[in-house]
Amino acid sequence: MPPFKVPLSPSTEANLRHPDKEKLRETILTLRAQSMSYREIGREVGLHWMRIGQLLQSTNE
């Protein structure tokens, strides 16, 4: 009998995808400085475009 597989929580999946949050933030800022849209940046880094907007707004405070 195969072992029971427990799905990962979304936060755990995000942490596995982007373990270095500061590097992710720098990447997003660099791509935005290159005039990329939120959607383009989201596709590039694997996040929803609304989350990209939230991250960029939090850096402007």
Phi and psi restraints in degrees (range 20) as a CNS / XPLOR table:
assign (resid 1 and name C) (resid 2 and name N)
       (resid 2 and name CA) (resid 2 and name C) 1.0 -69.6 20.0 2
assign (resid 2 and name N) (resid 2 and name CA)
       (resid 2 and name C) (resid 3 and name N) 1.0 151.9 20.0 2
assign (resid 2 and name C) (resid 3 and name N)
       (resid 3 and name CA) (resid 3 and name C) 1.0 -67.5 20.0 2
assign (resid 3 and name N) (resid 3 and name CA)
       (resid 3 and name C) (resid 4 and name N) 1.0 150.9 20.0 2
assign (resid 3 and name C) (resid 4 and name N)
       (resid 4 and name CA) (resid 4 and name C) 1.0 -72.6 20.0 2
assign (resid 4 and name N) (resid 4 and name CA)
       (resid 4 and name C) (resid 5 and name N) 1.0 125.9 20.0 2
assign (resid 4 and name C) (resid 5 and name N)
       (resid 5 and name CA) (resid 5 and name C) 1.0 -98.1 20.0 2
assign (resid 5 and name N) (resid 5 and name CA)
       (resid 5 and name C) (resid 6 and name N) 1.0 123.2 20.0 2
assign (resid 5 and name C) (resid 6 and name N)
       (resid 6 and name CA) (resid 6 and name C) 1.0 -95.5 20.0 2
assign (resid 6 and name N) (resid 6 and name CA)
       (resid 6 and name C) (resid 7 and name N) 1.0 125.2 20.0 2
assign (resid 6 and name C) (resid 7 and name N)
       (resid 7 and name CA) (resid 7 and name C) 1.0 -68.8 20.0 2
assign (resid 7 and name N) (resid 7 and name CA)
       (resid 7 and name C) (resid 8 and name N) 1.0 149.4 20.0 2
assign (resid 7 and name C) (resid 8 and name N)
       (resid 8 and name CA) (resid 8 and name C) 1.0 -79.2 20.0 2
assign (resid 8 and name N) (resid 8 and name CA)
       (resid 8 and name C) (resid 9 and name N) 1.0 147.6 20.0 2
assign (resid 8 and name C) (resid 9 and name N)
       (resid 9 and name CA) (resid 9 and name C) 1.0 -71.1 20.0 2
assign (resid 9 and name N) (resid 9 and name CA)
       (resid 9 and name C) (resid 10 and name N) 1.0 155.5 20.0 2
assign (resid 9 and name C) (resid 10 and name N)
       (resid 10 and name CA) (resid 10 and name C) 1.0 -57.7 20.0 2
assign (resid 10 and name N) (resid 10 and name CA)
       (resid 10 and name C) (resid 11 and name N) 1.0 -36.9 20.0 2
assign (resid 10 and name C) (resid 11 and name N)
       (resid 11 and name CA) (resid 11 and name C) 1.0 -67.8 20.0 2
assign (resid 11 and name N) (resid 11 and name CA)
       (resid 11 and name C) (resid 12 and name N) 1.0 -37.2 20.0 2
assign (resid 11 and name C) (resid 12 and name N)
       (resid 12 and name CA) (resid 12 and name C) 1.0 -66.2 20.0 2
assign (resid 12 and name N) (resid 12 and name CA)
       (resid 12 and name C) (resid 13 and name N) 1.0 -42.1 20.0 2
assign (resid 12 and name C) (resid 13 and name N)
       (resid 13 and name CA) (resid 13 and name C) 1.0 -61.3 20.0 2
assign (resid 13 and name N) (resid 13 and name CA)
       (resid 13 and name C) (resid 14 and name N) 1.0 -42.5 20.0 2
assign (resid 13 and name C) (resid 14 and name N)
       (resid 14 and name CA) (resid 14 and name C) 1.0 -63.8 20.0 2
assign (resid 14 and name N) (resid 14 and name CA)
       (resid 14 and name C) (resid 15 and name N) 1.0 -41.1 20.0 2
assign (resid 14 and name C) (resid 15 and name N)
       (resid 15 and name CA) (resid 15 and name C) 1.0 -65.4 20.0 2
assign (resid 15 and name N) (resid 15 and name CA)
       (resid 15 and name C) (resid 16 and name N) 1.0 -34.8 20.0 2
assign (resid 15 and name C) (resid 16 and name N)
       (resid 16 and name CA) (resid 16 and name C) 1.0 -71.0 20.0 2
assign (resid 16 and name N) (resid 16 and name CA)
       (resid 16 and name C) (resid 17 and name N) 1.0 -36.0 20.0 2
assign (resid 16 and name C) (resid 17 and name N)
       (resid 17 and name CA) (resid 17 and name C) 1.0 -72.3 20.0 2
assign (resid 17 and name N) (resid 17 and name CA)
       (resid 17 and name C) (resid 18 and name N) 1.0 -38.3 20.0 2
assign (resid 17 and name C) (resid 18 and name N)
       (resid 18 and name CA) (resid 18 and name C) 1.0 -133.3 20.0 2
assign (resid 18 and name N) (resid 18 and name CA)
       (resid 18 and name C) (resid 19 and name N) 1.0 75.3 20.0 2
assign (resid 18 and name C) (resid 19 and name N)
       (resid 19 and name CA) (resid 19 and name C) 1.0 -67.9 20.0 2
assign (resid 19 and name N) (resid 19 and name CA)
       (resid 19 and name C) (resid 20 and name N) 1.0 -27.5 20.0 2
assign (resid 19 and name C) (resid 20 and name N)
       (resid 20 and name CA) (resid 20 and name C) 1.0 -104.5 20.0 2
assign (resid 20 and name N) (resid 20 and name CA)
       (resid 20 and name C) (resid 21 and name N) 1.0 92.4 20.0 2
assign (resid 20 and name C) (resid 21 and name N)
       (resid 21 and name CA) (resid 21 and name C) 1.0 -65.0 20.0 2
assign (resid 21 and name N) (resid 21 and name CA)
       (resid 21 and name C) (resid 22 and name N) 1.0 -35.2 20.0 2
assign (resid 21 and name C) (resid 22 and name N)
       (resid 22 and name CA) (resid 22 and name C) 1.0 -66.3 20.0 2
assign (resid 22 and name N) (resid 22 and name CA)
       (resid 22 and name C) (resid 23 and name N) 1.0 -40.0 20.0 2
assign (resid 22 and name C) (resid 23 and name N)
       (resid 23 and name CA) (resid 23 and name C) 1.0 -65.1 20.0 2
assign (resid 23 and name N) (resid 23 and name CA)
       (resid 23 and name C) (resid 24 and name N) 1.0 -40.1 20.0 2
assign (resid 23 and name C) (resid 24 and name N)
       (resid 24 and name CA) (resid 24 and name C) 1.0 -60.2 20.0 2
assign (resid 24 and name N) (resid 24 and name CA)
       (resid 24 and name C) (resid 25 and name N) 1.0 -45.9 20.0 2
assign (resid 24 and name C) (resid 25 and name N)
       (resid 25 and name CA) (resid 25 and name C) 1.0 -60.6 20.0 2
assign (resid 25 and name N) (resid 25 and name CA)
       (resid 25 and name C) (resid 26 and name N) 1.0 -43.3 20.0 2
assign (resid 25 and name C) (resid 26 and name N)
       (resid 26 and name CA) (resid 26 and name C) 1.0 -62.6 20.0 2
assign (resid 26 and name N) (resid 26 and name CA)
       (resid 26 and name C) (resid 27 and name N) 1.0 -41.4 20.0 2
assign (resid 26 and name C) (resid 27 and name N)
       (resid 27 and name CA) (resid 27 and name C) 1.0 -61.5 20.0 2
assign (resid 27 and name N) (resid 27 and name CA)
       (resid 27 and name C) (resid 28 and name N) 1.0 -45.0 20.0 2
assign (resid 27 and name C) (resid 28 and name N)
       (resid 28 and name CA) (resid 28 and name C) 1.0 -62.8 20.0 2
assign (resid 28 and name N) (resid 28 and name CA)
       (resid 28 and name C) (resid 29 and name N) 1.0 -44.2 20.0 2
assign (resid 28 and name C) (resid 29 and name N)
       (resid 29 and name CA) (resid 29 and name C) 1.0 -63.3 20.0 2
assign (resid 29 and name N) (resid 29 and name CA)
       (resid 29 and name C) (resid 30 and name N) 1.0 -39.2 20.0 2
assign (resid 29 and name C) (resid 30 and name N)
       (resid 30 and name CA) (resid 30 and name C) 1.0 -64.7 20.0 2
assign (resid 30 and name N) (resid 30 and name CA)
       (resid 30 and name C) (resid 31 and name N) 1.0 -44.7 20.0 2
assign (resid 30 and name C) (resid 31 and name N)
       (resid 31 and name CA) (resid 31 and name C) 1.0 -66.1 20.0 2
assign (resid 31 and name N) (resid 31 and name CA)
       (resid 31 and name C) (resid 32 and name N) 1.0 -36.8 20.0 2
assign (resid 31 and name C) (resid 32 and name N)
       (resid 32 and name CA) (resid 32 and name C) 1.0 -67.2 20.0 2
assign (resid 32 and name N) (resid 32 and name CA)
       (resid 32 and name C) (resid 33 and name N) 1.0 -37.5 20.0 2
assign (resid 32 and name C) (resid 33 and name N)
       (resid 33 and name CA) (resid 33 and name C) 1.0 -64.9 20.0 2
assign (resid 33 and name N) (resid 33 and name CA)
       (resid 33 and name C) (resid 34 and name N) 1.0 -22.4 20.0 2
assign (resid 33 and name C) (resid 34 and name N)
       (resid 34 and name CA) (resid 34 and name C) 1.0 -88.1 20.0 2
assign (resid 34 and name N) (resid 34 and name CA)
       (resid 34 and name C) (resid 35 and name N) 1.0 14.6 20.0 2
assign (resid 34 and name C) (resid 35 and name N)
       (resid 35 and name CA) (resid 35 and name C) 1.0 67.4 20.0 2
assign (resid 35 and name N) (resid 35 and name CA)
       (resid 35 and name C) (resid 36 and name N) 1.0 25.2 20.0 2
assign (resid 35 and name C) (resid 36 and name N)
       (resid 36 and name CA) (resid 36 and name C) 1.0 -78.1 20.0 2
assign (resid 36 and name N) (resid 36 and name CA)
       (resid 36 and name C) (resid 37 and name N) 1.0 146.1 20.0 2
assign (resid 36 and name C) (resid 37 and name N)
       (resid 37 and name CA) (resid 37 and name C) 1.0 -76.9 20.0 2
assign (resid 37 and name N) (resid 37 and name CA)
       (resid 37 and name C) (resid 38 and name N) 1.0 165.8 20.0 2
assign (resid 37 and name C) (resid 38 and name N)
       (resid 38 and name CA) (resid 38 and name C) 1.0 -58.3 20.0 2
assign (resid 38 and name N) (resid 38 and name CA)
       (resid 38 and name C) (resid 39 and name N) 1.0 -41.2 20.0 2
assign (resid 38 and name C) (resid 39 and name N)
       (resid 39 and name CA) (resid 39 and name C) 1.0 -65.1 20.0 2
assign (resid 39 and name N) (resid 39 and name CA)
       (resid 39 and name C) (resid 40 and name N) 1.0 -42.0 20.0 2
assign (resid 39 and name C) (resid 40 and name N)
       (resid 40 and name CA) (resid 40 and name C) 1.0 -64.0 20.0 2
assign (resid 40 and name N) (resid 40 and name CA)
       (resid 40 and name C) (resid 41 and name N) 1.0 -43.2 20.0 2
assign (resid 40 and name C) (resid 41 and name N)
       (resid 41 and name CA) (resid 41 and name C) 1.0 -63.9 20.0 2
assign (resid 41 and name N) (resid 41 and name CA)
       (resid 41 and name C) (resid 42 and name N) 1.0 -42.7 20.0 2
assign (resid 41 and name C) (resid 42 and name N)
       (resid 42 and name CA) (resid 42 and name C) 1.0 -57.8 20.0 2
assign (resid 42 and name N) (resid 42 and name CA)
       (resid 42 and name C) (resid 43 and name N) 1.0 -44.3 20.0 2
assign (resid 42 and name C) (resid 43 and name N)
       (resid 43 and name CA) (resid 43 and name C) 1.0 -63.6 20.0 2
assign (resid 43 and name N) (resid 43 and name CA)
       (resid 43 and name C) (resid 44 and name N) 1.0 -38.1 20.0 2
assign (resid 43 and name C) (resid 44 and name N)
       (resid 44 and name CA) (resid 44 and name C) 1.0 -66.5 20.0 2
assign (resid 44 and name N) (resid 44 and name CA)
       (resid 44 and name C) (resid 45 and name N) 1.0 -41.7 20.0 2
assign (resid 44 and name C) (resid 45 and name N)
       (resid 45 and name CA) (resid 45 and name C) 1.0 -102.8 20.0 2
assign (resid 45 and name N) (resid 45 and name CA)
       (resid 45 and name C) (resid 46 and name N) 1.0 -5.9 20.0 2
assign (resid 45 and name C) (resid 46 and name N)
       (resid 46 and name CA) (resid 46 and name C) 1.0 83.8 20.0 2
assign (resid 46 and name N) (resid 46 and name CA)
       (resid 46 and name C) (resid 47 and name N) 1.0 29.0 20.0 2
assign (resid 46 and name C) (resid 47 and name N)
       (resid 47 and name CA) (resid 47 and name C) 1.0 -122.4 20.0 2
assign (resid 47 and name N) (resid 47 and name CA)
       (resid 47 and name C) (resid 48 and name N) 1.0 159.0 20.0 2
assign (resid 47 and name C) (resid 48 and name N)
       (resid 48 and name CA) (resid 48 and name C) 1.0 -68.2 20.0 2
assign (resid 48 and name N) (resid 48 and name CA)
       (resid 48 and name C) (resid 49 and name N) 1.0 145.4 20.0 2
assign (resid 48 and name C) (resid 49 and name N)
       (resid 49 and name CA) (resid 49 and name C) 1.0 -62.7 20.0 2
assign (resid 49 and name N) (resid 49 and name CA)
       (resid 49 and name C) (resid 50 and name N) 1.0 -30.2 20.0 2
assign (resid 49 and name C) (resid 50 and name N)
       (resid 50 and name CA) (resid 50 and name C) 1.0 -67.6 20.0 2
assign (resid 50 and name N) (resid 50 and name CA)
       (resid 50 and name C) (resid 51 and name N) 1.0 -34.8 20.0 2
assign (resid 50 and name C) (resid 51 and name N)
       (resid 51 and name CA) (resid 51 and name C) 1.0 -66.9 20.0 2
assign (resid 51 and name N) (resid 51 and name CA)
       (resid 51 and name C) (resid 52 and name N) 1.0 -35.9 20.0 2
assign (resid 51 and name C) (resid 52 and name N)
       (resid 52 and name CA) (resid 52 and name C) 1.0 -59.9 20.0 2
assign (resid 52 and name N) (resid 52 and name CA)
       (resid 52 and name C) (resid 53 and name N) 1.0 -45.0 20.0 2
assign (resid 52 and name C) (resid 53 and name N)
       (resid 53 and name CA) (resid 53 and name C) 1.0 -60.5 20.0 2
assign (resid 53 and name N) (resid 53 and name CA)
       (resid 53 and name C) (resid 54 and name N) 1.0 -41.9 20.0 2
assign (resid 53 and name C) (resid 54 and name N)
       (resid 54 and name CA) (resid 54 and name C) 1.0 -62.6 20.0 2
assign (resid 54 and name N) (resid 54 and name CA)
       (resid 54 and name C) (resid 55 and name N) 1.0 -44.1 20.0 2
assign (resid 54 and name C) (resid 55 and name N)
       (resid 55 and name CA) (resid 55 and name C) 1.0 -64.7 20.0 2
assign (resid 55 and name N) (resid 55 and name CA)
       (resid 55 and name C) (resid 56 and name N) 1.0 -40.3 20.0 2
assign (resid 55 and name C) (resid 56 and name N)
       (resid 56 and name CA) (resid 56 and name C) 1.0 -68.5 20.0 2
assign (resid 56 and name N) (resid 56 and name CA)
       (resid 56 and name C) (resid 57 and name N) 1.0 -37.9 20.0 2
assign (resid 56 and name C) (resid 57 and name N)
       (resid 57 and name CA) (resid 57 and name C) 1.0 -65.4 20.0 2
assign (resid 57 and name N) (resid 57 and name CA)
       (resid 57 and name C) (resid 58 and name N) 1.0 -38.0 20.0 2
assign (resid 57 and name C) (resid 58 and name N)
       (resid 58 and name CA) (resid 58 and name C) 1.0 -68.5 20.0 2
assign (resid 58 and name N) (resid 58 and name CA)
       (resid 58 and name C) (resid 59 and name N) 1.0 -24.3 20.0 2
assign (resid 58 and name C) (resid 59 and name N)
       (resid 59 and name CA) (resid 59 and name C) 1.0 -82.3 20.0 2
assign (resid 59 and name N) (resid 59 and name CA)
       (resid 59 and name C) (resid 60 and name N) 1.0 -18.0 20.0 2
assign (resid 59 and name C) (resid 60 and name N)
       (resid 60 and name CA) (resid 60 and name C) 1.0 -86.2 20.0 2
assign (resid 60 and name N) (resid 60 and name CA)
       (resid 60 and name C) (resid 61 and name N) 1.0 -6.3 20.0 2
